[in-house]
Amino acid sequence: MSAQTMISIGLLTLVGFVAGTVIFLASKFLPQEDKSLEEVARIKEFLPGADCGACGHPGCFAYAQAVAKDQQLFVNRPCPTLASDEEGMGKLEDYLELKANNKVGKKAVVHCTGESEALADYRGINTCQGAAQVASGHKECPYGCLGLGDCVAVCPAGAISINNERKIAIIDWETCIGCGLCVSACPQNLIELIPANMPQYLGCNYHAARDIVGRNRCPDGCIHCKICVKVSQQSEVSWDEIKDLPAFDQECCVTATAAIEKCPRNIIKKTAAYNC
């Protein structure tokens, strides 16, 4: 064997030894990949993927990370959107081998019946955000639904449509996943998430405490007579002094039968959970 061949073999051996040493040291001292990432990816597969933020985290991946670190988070604060999917919730419970508390999901409702007449033919930017900048909208009621579909555009489930006759947003109770994206999209603050077992909601958002001169509530609007509160035998209806409107206990979700029957404007609307 020639001296040159021996030198080549020696150099290759030295390079291999140095490379092996570097790899060994790197495995010992460089930061390791977080082993929880695999668990996070598995948990995320069970989540709806809407990235709606209803859980209080920036998105589904962030929620999965939090659950991977502390599974009691899932027990005490299950994904609100997944809570509306009994099958999906069951699969995640089986995977985590845990049972979630407070699995009642949320549903969106619109606090408006759409009976307010238009004051003018709005021809500006075709969004509710744009229309709301002009004298609180083009409807006679300054708190009414503008019907231009900002909520429709953000709904990931296709649960919202616009009634062409009344120009109002309509939410399909069964299809709604309770993500809450429509809540922040509405410039009139007309949309609210309520428990899926809530039997009723108020179909009005007219703030008498902040009355606007020259503008009126619609023919169906709440007249603030407080009859609904007076006939409530189990305090199922209270009065929100800030909004100056009726409010329903979202913890107990008691059916306000008397209030619904006695309301002179029939503005307390039943939900799909009314007869459940």
BAFI-3210 file (N, C-alpha, C; in Angstrom, 3 decimals, decimal comma, padded with zeros to 6 digits):
// residues 276
n [1|2|3|4|5|6|7|8|9|10|11|12|13|14|15|16|17|18|19|20|21|22|23|24|25|26|27|28|29|30|31|32|33|34|35|36|37|38|39|40|41|42|43|44|45|46|47|48|49|50|51|52|53|54|55|56|57|58|59|60|61|62|63|64|65|66|67|68|69|70|71|72|73|74|75|76|77|78|79|80|81|82|83|84|85|86|87|88|89|90|91|92|93|94|95|96|97|98|99|100|101|102|103|104|105|106|107|108|109|110|111|112|113|114|115|116|117|118|119|120|121|122|123|124|125|126|127|128|129|130|131|132|133|134|135|136|137|138|139|140|141|142|143|144|145|146|147|148|149|150|151|152|153|154|155|156|157|158|159|160|161|162|163|164|165|166|167|168|169|170|171|172|173|174|175|176|177|178|179|180|181|182|183|184|185|186|187|188|189|190|191|192|193|194|195|196|197|198|199|200|201|202|203|204|205|206|207|208|209|210|211|212|213|214|215|216|217|218|219|220|221|222|223|224|225|226|227|228|229|230|231|232|233|234|235|236|237|238|239|240|241|242|243|244|245|246|247|248|249|250|251|252|253|254|255|256|257|258|259|260|261|262|263|264|265|266|267|268|269|270|271|272|273|274|275|276]
n.u [000,859|000,601|002,181|000,644|-001,945|-002,339|-002,250|-004,574|-006,530|-006,138|-006,820|-009,565|-010,508|-009,968|-011,632|-014,120|-014,103|-014,033|-016,449|-018,278|-017,834|-018,666|-021,400|-022,195|-021,702|-023,429|-025,900|-025,981|-025,804|-027,100|-030,336|-033,168|-035,770|-039,018|-040,729|-043,394|-044,540|-045,382|-047,545|-049,134|-049,738|-051,306|-053,506|-054,503|-055,587|-058,088|-059,488|-061,646|-060,434|-061,051|-059,820|-060,868|-060,641|-062,386|-061,913|-060,182|-057,583|-055,075|-055,565|-056,408|-054,076|-052,606|-054,331|-054,245|-051,579|-051,665|-053,399|-051,911|-049,874|-051,262|-053,739|-056,004|-057,021|-058,557|-060,574|-061,802|-062,169|-063,327|-063,020|-065,054|-066,254|-066,001|-067,622|-070,133|-070,238|-071,046|-070,079|-067,430|-066,399|-066,577|-064,662|-062,244|-062,330|-062,127|-059,574|-057,953|-058,699|-060,390|-063,112|-064,922|-065,953|-068,843|-069,929|-071,721|-072,403|-072,075|-074,276|-074,975|-076,921|-079,054|-079,763|-082,091|-084,976|-085,249|-087,197|-086,976|-087,315|-085,687|-083,892|-082,674|-081,345|-078,697|-075,555|-072,910|-069,732|-070,071|-070,459|-071,194|-069,582|-068,747|-071,203|-072,081|-070,595|-071,807|-073,836|-074,609|-075,634|-078,063|-080,622|-083,847|-083,861|-081,135|-079,714|-080,139|-079,938|-077,862|-077,702|-075,792|-074,010|-071,446|-071,063|-071,761|-069,640|-067,510|-068,210|-067,287|-068,729|-070,819|-073,256|-074,765|-076,985|-078,452|-081,579|-083,351|-085,691|-086,228|-083,755|-081,828|-079,589|-079,652|-079,394|-078,606|-079,535|-078,826|-076,643|-074,759|-071,631|-070,793|-068,472|-067,985|-066,914|-068,559|-069,560|-067,633|-067,442|-069,698|-070,610|-072,649|-072,967|-074,818|-074,896|-074,719|-073,216|-074,855|-075,682|-076,149|-078,342|-080,082|-083,351|-084,567|-084,193|-083,564|-084,993|-084,056|-082,115|-082,262|-081,084|-082,445|-081,418|-079,456|-080,599|-081,168|-081,697|-084,270|-084,210|-085,746|-087,018|-087,849|-091,111|-091,332|-089,693|-088,267|-090,060|-089,356|-090,960|-090,817|-092,475|-091,846|-090,011|-091,540|-093,422|-091,916|-091,426|-089,362|-087,180|-086,154|-085,916|-084,144|-083,224|-081,131|-079,369|-077,464|-077,668|-080,320|-082,270|-084,029|-082,648|-081,386|-080,794|-077,855|-076,605|-078,400|-080,359|-083,224|-086,543|-088,422|-091,369|-093,746|-092,909|-092,438|-095,021|-096,393|-095,103|-095,628|-094,736|-093,934|-091,237|-089,455|-087,813|-088,137|-085,775|-084,254|-083,914|-086,031|-088,129|-086,765]
n.v [-001,197|002,135|005,175|007,434|006,413|005,470|007,844|009,066|007,313|007,708|010,404|010,316|008,729|010,382|012,586|011,326|010,639|013,182|014,269|012,487|013,025|015,695|015,393|013,848|015,595|017,661|016,411|016,173|018,734|020,727|022,389|020,277|019,031|019,880|017,407|017,441|018,459|016,570|015,486|017,748|018,088|015,833|016,313|018,616|017,618|016,777|019,062|021,752|023,506|026,100|028,303|030,365|031,650|031,557|030,065|031,480|031,455|032,156|030,512|027,212|025,622|026,861|026,431|023,636|023,302|024,346|022,523|020,192|020,686|021,013|019,060|019,419|021,780|021,267|019,813|021,673|023,906|023,301|023,287|025,731|025,724|023,068|021,938|022,066|019,981|016,921|014,363|014,906|015,986|013,766|012,050|013,394|013,363|010,607|010,151|011,655|010,453|011,597|013,436|016,190|019,113|021,293|021,226|022,503|024,033|027,077|029,356|031,634|034,606|037,092|040,269|041,617|042,197|043,036|044,775|047,457|050,391|051,631|054,661|055,897|055,318|053,489|053,795|053,441|052,002|048,554|047,224|046,388|047,610|049,850|051,165|051,739|053,875|056,097|058,163|056,235|054,198|053,322|052,742|053,328|052,722|053,262|051,222|048,959|045,957|046,107|044,562|043,949|041,915|041,449|039,655|037,282|036,914|036,189|033,859|030,589|028,290|028,616|029,369|031,643|033,818|036,294|037,700|038,564|040,022|041,317|042,330|041,445|039,740|036,238|033,490|030,132|027,905|025,210|024,802|026,660|026,985|028,296|029,912|032,648|034,567|036,176|037,914|039,875|040,912|042,401|045,713|046,974|045,776|043,699|040,961|038,107|035,567|032,890|030,413|027,093|025,844|027,799|028,995|031,278|034,610|038,150|039,952|042,499|045,511|048,078|050,875|052,652|054,315|055,609|057,285|058,532|061,578|062,132|059,619|056,399|053,498|050,302|049,021|046,655|046,934|046,850|048,378|049,011|048,534|046,821|044,732|042,082|041,541|041,923|039,834|037,612|034,830|033,321|034,882|034,772|036,674|039,647|043,131|044,925|047,531|049,099|048,734|049,186|047,239|044,060|041,122|037,778|035,010|033,466|031,430|029,748|029,385|029,443|028,855|031,514|031,644|033,107|035,746|035,737|035,351|037,606|039,854|042,887|043,531|041,221|040,581|038,941|036,241|032,782|030,102|027,251|025,597|025,840|023,988|021,858]
n.w [000,000|-000,905|000,298|-000,164|-000,395|002,189|003,580|002,606|003,541|006,226|006,498|005,787|007,825|009,980|009,356|009,491|012,203|013,430|012,448|013,554|016,248|016,400|015,782|017,952|020,113|019,395|019,650|022,328|023,470|021,921|021,596|021,928|019,784|020,687|022,296|022,658|020,415|018,572|019,900|020,016|017,307|016,880|018,568|017,391|015,043|015,751|016,219|015,029|013,181|012,504|013,515|015,080|017,515|019,640|021,867|023,349|022,608|020,056|017,841|016,504|016,620|018,642|020,785|020,861|021,587|024,197|025,442|025,180|026,977|029,345|030,118|031,604|030,869|028,637|029,865|031,571|029,936|027,217|023,612|022,284|019,747|018,895|020,758|019,751|018,091|018,566|017,882|017,070|019,438|021,067|019,920|020,472|023,245|023,670|022,672|024,414|026,704|028,552|030,052|029,060|030,798|030,993|028,289|026,709|023,750|021,770|020,137|017,505|017,494|016,013|017,031|015,910|013,916|011,386|010,467|010,167|008,236|005,265|005,186|003,134|-000,177|-000,100|-001,591|-001,299|-000,334|-000,490|002,087|005,489|007,350|005,936|005,383|007,958|008,702|007,775|009,231|011,180|009,623|007,007|007,744|009,329|012,041|014,061|015,160|013,783|011,680|008,880|006,667|004,639|004,631|005,954|008,009|006,786|005,067|006,729|007,988|008,666|008,366|006,675|007,686|007,729|006,092|003,897|004,153|001,465|001,227|003,690|004,174|006,081|008,288|008,568|010,685|010,592|012,923|013,363|011,691|012,514|014,154|016,335|016,442|016,645|014,938|013,441|015,289|015,911|013,389|012,870|012,636|013,952|016,329|016,712|016,825|018,864|020,871|022,317|024,844|023,558|024,557|025,249|025,510|024,394|022,942|022,663|020,094|019,356|019,489|020,312|021,839|024,157|026,047|024,746|022,822|019,538|018,094|015,790|014,734|014,778|016,506|015,055|013,956|015,361|017,483|020,827|023,450|025,955|028,188|030,304|030,997|030,594|032,595|034,866|034,781|035,131|036,976|038,003|037,958|035,405|033,515|033,457|033,909|031,870|032,800|031,595|028,781|028,696|028,195|028,055|029,648|029,611|031,764|031,264|032,484|033,781|031,823|031,695|030,568|029,376|029,400|030,122|029,696|026,956|025,997|026,980|025,998|024,404|021,879|020,749|020,651|021,893|020,974|020,124|020,298|018,618|020,720|022,379|022,860|023,804]
ca.u [000,000|001,445|002,076|-000,463|-003,191|-002,441|-002,593|-005,984|-007,336|-006,007|-007,616|-010,973|-010,798|-009,982|-012,848|-015,235|-014,059|-014,419|-017,884|-019,007|-017,726|-019,538|-022,787|-022,430|-021,784|-024,645|-027,056|-025,961|-025,857|-028,020|-031,729|-033,887|-037,118|-040,013|-041,438|-044,838|-045,046|-046,095|-048,828|-049,891|-050,241|-052,382|-054,678|-055,030|-056,356|-059,459|-060,098|-062,361|-059,575|-061,606|-058,936|-061,791|-060,256|-063,447|-061,382|-059,298|-056,238|-055,025|-056,055|-056,498|-052,747|-052,251|-055,163|-053,696|-050,356|-052,043|-053,967|-050,815|-049,130|-052,156|-054,973|-057,144|-057,580|-059,623|-061,658|-062,493|-062,492|-063,291|-063,171|-066,475|-066,754|-066,101|-068,713|-071,350|-070,101|-071,025|-069,204|-066,053|-066,020|-066,403|-063,395|-061,152|-062,417|-061,595|-058,125|-057,322|-059,206|-060,926|-064,446|-064,953|-067,056|-069,445|-069,843|-072,767|-071,810|-072,646|-074,934|-075,077|-078,250|-079,051|-080,726|-082,822|-085,962|-085,159|-088,403|-086,704|-087,335|-084,492|-084,053|-082,126|-080,789|-077,251|-074,792|-071,481|-069,020|-071,088|-070,189|-071,820|-068,594|-068,786|-072,502|-072,221|-069,866|-072,670|-074,958|-074,986|-076,343|-079,133|-081,923|-084,484|-083,308|-079,682|-079,119|-080,655|-079,072|-077,708|-077,973|-074,849|-073,335|-070,099|-071,088|-071,800|-068,305|-066,537|-068,707|-066,598|-069,649|-071,888|-074,501|-075,434|-077,442|-079,174|-082,950|-083,425|-086,894|-086,090|-082,381|-081,334|-078,811|-080,359|-078,428|-079,131|-079,190|-078,193|-075,370|-073,842|-070,685|-070,506|-067,084|-067,972|-066,303|-069,583|-069,784|-066,698|-067,592|-070,876|-070,325|-073,792|-072,973|-076,127|-074,782|-074,235|-073,171|-075,596|-075,604|-076,968|-079,586|-080,880|-084,643|-085,035|-083,290|-084,256|-084,802|-083,937|-080,908|-082,454|-080,636|-083,201|-080,563|-078,617|-081,519|-080,625|-082,761|-084,629|-084,189|-086,749|-086,991|-088,759|-092,425|-091,197|-088,666|-088,568|-090,526|-088,809|-092,059|-090,384|-093,487|-091,164|-089,394|-092,616|-094,126|-090,958|-091,587|-088,113|-086,122|-085,545|-085,635|-083,709|-083,111|-079,772|-079,455|-076,533|-078,281|-081,734|-082,954|-084,166|-081,521|-081,736|-079,746|-077,184|-076,114|-079,515|-081,085|-084,615|-087,503|-089,209|-092,655|-094,655|-092,375|-092,665|-096,456|-096,886|-094,403|-096,568|-094,134|-093,504|-089,838|-088,673|-087,885|-087,786|-084,712|-084,521|-083,813|-087,192|-088,919|-085,880]
ca.v [000,000|003,315|006,168|008,341|005,723|005,448|009,206|009,285|006,545|008,369|011,636|009,935|008,252|011,567|013,342|010,573|010,759|014,552|014,419|011,726|013,757|016,871|014,929|013,421|016,780|018,400|015,722|016,331|020,105|021,596|022,226|019,187|019,343|019,663|016,146|017,658|018,904|015,448|015,412|018,920|017,801|014,839|016,967|019,574|016,885|016,622|020,387|022,136|024,194|027,405|029,356|031,460|032,336|031,497|029,393|032,397|031,308|032,719|029,584|025,808|025,113|027,401|025,720|022,283|023,412|024,537|021,265|019,226|020,994|020,858|018,481|019,905|022,915|020,702|019,405|022,841|024,874|022,637|024,139|026,095|025,328|021,611|021,560|021,962|018,755|015,834|013,282|015,379|016,107|012,408|011,512|014,009|012,823|009,239|010,214|012,156|009,641|012,560|013,933|017,652|019,743|022,445|020,974|023,215|024,908|028,410|029,650|033,070|035,156|038,486|041,049|042,501|041,476|043,523|045,509|048,895|050,890|052,340|056,111|056,332|054,267|053,532|053,405|053,517|050,720|047,545|046,469|046,965|048,508|051,108|051,824|052,186|055,132|057,200|058,405|054,964|053,329|053,898|052,294|054,248|052,393|053,374|050,014|047,838|045,209|046,797|043,549|043,918|040,626|041,301|038,434|036,164|036,763|035,602|032,610|029,444|027,159|028,957|029,334|032,944|034,285|037,563|037,655|039,632|040,828|042,171|042,831|041,160|038,501|035,098|032,475|028,773|027,431|023,890|024,880|027,536|026,267|029,113|030,386|034,045|035,491|037,127|038,894|040,988|041,464|043,273|047,043|047,418|044,989|043,052|039,514|037,643|034,127|032,475|028,960|026,347|025,412|028,971|028,867|032,507|035,756|039,388|040,308|043,960|046,056|049,521|051,427|053,873|055,175|056,376|057,630|059,453|062,468|061,987|058,206|055,662|052,037|049,751|048,673|045,496|047,203|046,855|049,688|049,184|048,575|045,944|043,716|040,784|041,373|041,861|038,543|036,522|034,288|032,719|035,842|034,361|037,896|040,791|044,343|045,411|048,990|049,759|048,720|049,510|046,181|042,816|040,196|036,427|034,350|032,506|030,322|028,827|029,142|029,122|029,270|032,680|031,455|034,220|036,945|035,593|035,508|038,931|040,953|043,544|043,638|039,879|040,746|037,876|035,184|031,435|029,442|025,840|024,881|026,200|022,804|020,752]
ca.w [000,000|-001,038|001,371|-000,498|-000,054|003,652|004,024|002,244|004,491|007,522|006,469|005,811|009,189|010,848|009,044|010,062|013,666|013,786|012,165|014,575|017,518|016,299|015,873|019,343|020,964|019,043|020,223|023,785|023,961|021,194|022,019|021,291|019,335|021,734|022,048|022,723|019,114|017,967|020,595|019,578|015,954|016,991|019,160|016,415|014,040|016,237|016,340|013,797|012,223|012,125|014,044|015,367|018,741|020,648|023,052|024,056|022,042|018,707|016,836|016,920|016,967|019,963|021,768|020,949|022,388|025,596|025,933|025,280|028,198|030,496|029,600|032,386|030,132|027,820|030,765|032,112|028,883|025,902|022,428|022,132|018,435|018,891|021,653|018,945|017,297|019,553|017,412|017,123|020,838|021,578|019,424|021,219|024,607|023,640|022,469|025,640|027,816|029,512|029,778|029,186|031,520|030,315|026,855|025,979|022,752|021,592|018,870|017,260|017,208|015,562|017,808|015,010|013,101|010,018|010,074|010,045|006,861|004,822|005,084|001,851|-001,020|000,133|-002,769|-000,984|-000,278|-000,225|003,307|006,678|007,947|005,193|005,568|009,343|008,877|007,340|010,150|011,809|008,692|006,195|008,225|010,266|013,356|013,991|015,727|013,009|010,762|007,605|005,655|003,523|004,628|006,508|008,821|005,837|004,484|007,664|008,578|008,057|008,227|005,738|008,465|007,689|004,782|003,952|003,675|000,464|001,416|004,866|004,219|007,425|008,412|009,142|011,101|010,701|014,272|013,304|010,977|013,267|014,995|017,518|016,452|017,081|013,982|012,996|016,365|015,724|012,038|012,796|013,186|014,732|017,573|016,754|016,919|020,163|021,100|023,503|025,012|022,606|025,219|025,622|024,803|023,761|022,884|022,329|018,690|019,257|020,102|020,366|023,115|024,473|026,865|023,824|021,744|018,546|017,639|014,392|014,349|015,547|016,493|014,063|014,522|016,240|018,483|022,262|023,922|027,292|029,159|031,384|031,326|030,607|033,916|035,863|034,750|035,334|038,321|038,468|037,595|034,149|032,757|034,262|033,088|031,687|032,959|030,678|027,451|028,852|027,469|028,821|029,578|030,047|032,524|030,401|033,297|034,052|030,572|032,019|029,549|029,798|028,719|030,397|029,048|025,515|025,741|027,371|025,315|023,477|020,550|020,326|020,275|022,512|019,974|020,541|019,558|018,363|021,994|023,204|023,245|024,189]
c.u [000,886|001,207|000,899|-001,814|-003,407|-002,832|-004,074|-006,902|-007,315|-006,851|-009,114|-011,396|-010,901|-011,239|-014,069|-015,298|-014,529|-015,924|-018,725|-019,000|-018,650|-021,004|-023,120|-022,601|-023,050|-025,872|-027,144|-026,288|-026,796|-029,451|-032,422|-035,258|-038,110|-040,825|-042,947|-045,424|-045,825|-047,477|-049,727|-050,523|-051,399|-053,654|-055,334|-055,889|-057,823|-060,211|-060,688|-061,525|-060,076|-060,707|-059,733|-061,409|-061,296|-062,972|-060,492|-057,856|-056,250|-055,574|-056,043|-055,141|-052,331|-053,056|-054,635|-052,408|-050,676|-052,595|-052,884|-050,008|-049,962|-053,510|-056,205|-057,776|-058,740|-060,821|-062,484|-062,914|-062,393|-063,491|-064,647|-067,069|-066,955|-067,257|-070,036|-071,350|-069,942|-070,076|-067,736|-065,550|-065,754|-065,079|-062,207|-061,151|-061,827|-060,078|-057,409|-057,685|-059,679|-062,351|-064,466|-066,165|-067,630|-069,359|-070,947|-072,118|-072,508|-073,299|-075,035|-076,520|-078,093|-080,137|-081,421|-083,784|-085,960|-086,361|-088,181|-086,626|-086,024|-084,796|-083,602|-081,613|-079,271|-076,506|-073,293|-070,823|-069,987|-070,706|-070,905|-070,871|-068,615|-070,067|-072,664|-071,515|-070,715|-073,881|-075,507|-075,840|-077,519|-080,517|-082,511|-084,009|-081,788|-078,964|-079,533|-079,617|-079,050|-077,816|-077,026|-073,879|-071,911|-069,995|-071,085|-070,394|-067,333|-066,975|-068,057|-067,523|-070,765|-073,248|-075,305|-075,799|-078,168|-080,572|-083,154|-084,627|-086,729|-084,698|-081,792|-080,571|-079,651|-079,333|-079,120|-078,616|-078,415|-076,805|-074,325|-072,942|-070,250|-069,094|-066,963|-067,343|-067,291|-069,818|-068,899|-066,841|-068,736|-070,598|-071,458|-073,894|-074,307|-076,058|-074,148|-074,190|-073,915|-075,470|-076,570|-078,261|-080,420|-082,187|-085,089|-083,934|-084,113|-083,954|-084,706|-082,663|-081,010|-082,122|-081,372|-082,358|-079,638|-079,439|-080,872|-081,776|-083,000|-084,623|-085,131|-086,512|-087,994|-090,088|-092,379|-090,281|-089,155|-088,952|-090,161|-089,892|-091,778|-091,452|-092,833|-090,527|-090,468|-093,297|-093,194|-090,998|-090,299|-086,908|-085,410|-085,243|-085,247|-083,591|-081,672|-079,811|-078,538|-077,129|-079,724|-082,589|-083,089|-082,935|-081,961|-080,535|-079,103|-076,558|-077,207|-080,302|-082,527|-085,528|-088,397|-090,569|-093,588|-094,201|-092,609|-094,130|-096,949|-096,219|-095,327|-096,027|-093,715|-092,042|-088,925|-088,858|-087,442|-086,626|-085,102|-084,480|-085,044|-087,951|-088,058|-085,966]
c.v [001,235|004,287|007,111|007,719|005,713|006,817|009,497|008,567|007,217|009,634|011,343|009,473|009,432|012,394|012,652|010,697|012,144|014,755|013,697|012,430|014,973|016,476|014,519|014,618|017,581|017,759|015,905|017,757|021,043|021,354|021,123|019,658|018,976|018,404|016,332|018,083|017,795|015,308|016,573|018,661|016,814|015,477|017,903|018,877|016,737|017,952|020,827|022,875|025,556|028,559|030,597|032,252|032,303|030,853|030,312|032,323|031,801|031,807|028,164|025,239|025,586|026,704|024,300|022,273|023,512|023,249|020,203|019,441|020,770|020,356|018,902|021,130|022,426|020,314|020,605|023,858|024,208|023,642|024,455|025,671|023,821|021,135|021,422|020,705|017,575|014,712|013,675|015,498|014,728|011,796|012,089|013,533|011,419|009,250|010,629|011,322|010,533|012,930|015,435|018,100|020,865|022,325|021,655|024,205|026,261|028,508|031,167|033,465|036,615|039,236|042,089|041,662|041,943|044,322|047,004|049,309|051,620|053,827|056,624|055,127|054,346|052,998|053,506|052,154|049,652|046,613|047,152|047,949|049,865|051,869|052,391|053,522|056,342|057,285|057,123|054,082|053,999|053,429|053,316|053,989|052,430|052,153|048,770|047,172|045,910|045,844|043,479|042,741|040,532|039,999|037,195|035,860|036,048|034,264|031,402|028,263|027,422|028,981|030,621|033,309|035,612|037,362|038,841|040,544|041,815|042,774|042,673|039,838|037,439|034,016|031,137|028,158|026,117|023,950|025,694|026,712|027,094|029,649|031,845|035,028|036,553|038,229|040,118|041,638|042,455|044,640|047,587|046,697|044,277|041,558|039,125|036,115|033,815|030,959|028,238|025,835|026,588|028,964|030,116|033,570|036,977|039,767|041,802|044,402|047,573|050,065|052,742|054,846|056,028|056,738|058,659|060,270|062,290|060,559|057,438|054,162|051,537|049,371|047,483|045,752|047,204|048,267|049,912|049,311|047,731|044,944|042,344|040,502|041,167|040,502|037,355|036,050|033,700|033,609|035,443|035,538|038,993|041,997|044,817|046,937|049,739|049,845|049,192|048,539|044,943|041,931|038,850|035,762|033,252|031,357|029,278|028,459|028,707|029,642|030,392|032,658|032,644|035,493|036,910|035,869|036,928|040,098|041,594|043,677|042,277|039,871|039,743|036,635|033,829|030,916|027,981|025,019|025,090|024,972|021,628|020,463]
c.w [000,000|000,104|001,116|-000,134|001,446|004,199|003,768|003,233|005,855|007,595|006,531|007,198|010,151|010,633|009,642|011,570|014,119|013,577|013,209|015,915|017,546|016,455|017,302|020,271|020,689|019,665|021,724|024,234|023,194|021,655|021,231|020,823|020,428|021,410|022,064|021,371|018,410|018,585|020,188|018,214|016,002|017,548|018,146|015,351|014,447|016,303|015,005|012,765|011,792|012,551|014,426|016,617|019,838|021,946|023,885|023,588|020,595|017,613|017,358|017,327|018,356|021,069|021,959|021,771|023,877|026,201|026,097|026,556|029,449|030,018|030,399|031,738|029,267|028,684|031,192|031,052|027,521|024,778|022,221|020,800|018,365|019,763|020,910|018,080|018,256|019,150|017,512|018,546|021,438|021,158|020,196|022,664|024,670|023,499|023,754|026,866|028,959|029,106|030,040|029,991|030,659|028,804|026,052|025,014|022,700|020,216|018,725|016,971|016,803|016,310|016,927|014,179|011,655|009,545|009,907|008,581|006,535|004,695|003,725|001,088|-000,919|-001,085|-002,548|-001,054|000,209|000,931|004,467|007,355|007,251|005,433|006,963|009,594|008,505|008,259|010,780|010,912|008,022|006,614|009,205|011,683|013,275|014,546|014,948|012,120|009,408|006,417|004,479|003,602|005,121|007,313|007,923|005,338|005,412|008,229|007,912|007,777|007,222|006,411|008,379|006,250|004,980|003,373|002,738|000,645|002,568|005,008|005,612|007,408|009,124|009,465|011,262|012,001|014,229|012,677|011,730|014,185|016,201|017,591|016,898|016,109|013,515|014,028|016,156|014,349|011,936|013,414|014,053|016,078|017,786|017,005|018,253|020,167|022,392|023,637|024,071|023,225|025,726|024,825|024,047|023,731|022,497|020,882|018,473|019,952|020,251|021,755|023,396|025,286|026,004|022,588|020,816|017,974|016,141|013,889|015,277|015,491|015,458|014,714|015,473|017,416|019,919|022,708|025,390|028,370|030,401|031,832|031,436|031,966|034,984|035,916|034,973|036,773|038,880|038,128|036,311|033,235|033,732|033,343|033,072|031,701|032,002|029,271|027,483|028,039|028,359|028,634|030,152|030,710|031,679|031,180|033,479|032,793|030,817|030,911|030,085|029,099|028,891|029,682|027,539|025,181|025,989|026,650|024,278|022,056|019,981|019,887|020,963|021,648|020,541|019,688|019,313|019,648|022,864|023,696|023,673|025,685]
res [m|s|a|q|t|m|i|s|i|g|l|l|t|l|v|g|f|v|a|g|t|v|i|f|l|a|s|k|f|l|p|q|e|d|k|s|l|e|e|v|a|r|i|k|e|f|l|p|g|a|d|c|g|a|c|g|h|p|g|c|f|a|y|a|q|a|v|a|k|d|q|q|l|f|v|n|r|p|c|p|t|l|a|s|d|e|e|g|m|g|k|l|e|d|y|l|e|l|k|a|n|n|k|v|g|k|k|a|v|v|h|c|t|g|e|s|e|a|l|a|d|y|r|g|i|n|t|c|q|g|a|a|q|v|a|s|g|h|k|e|c|p|y|g|c|l|g|l|g|d|c|v|a|v|c|p|a|g|a|i|s|i|n|n|e|r|k|i|a|i|i|d|w|e|t|c|i|g|c|g|l|c|v|s|a|c|p|q|n|l|i|e|l|i|p|a|n|m|p|q|y|l|g|c|n|y|h|a|a|r|d|i|v|g|r|n|r|c|p|d|g|c|i|h|c|k|i|c|v|k|v|s|q|q|s|e|v|s|w|d|e|i|k|d|l|p|a|f|d|q|e|c|c|v|t|a|t|a|a|i|e|k|c|p|r|n|i|i|k|k|t|a|a|y|n|c]
***
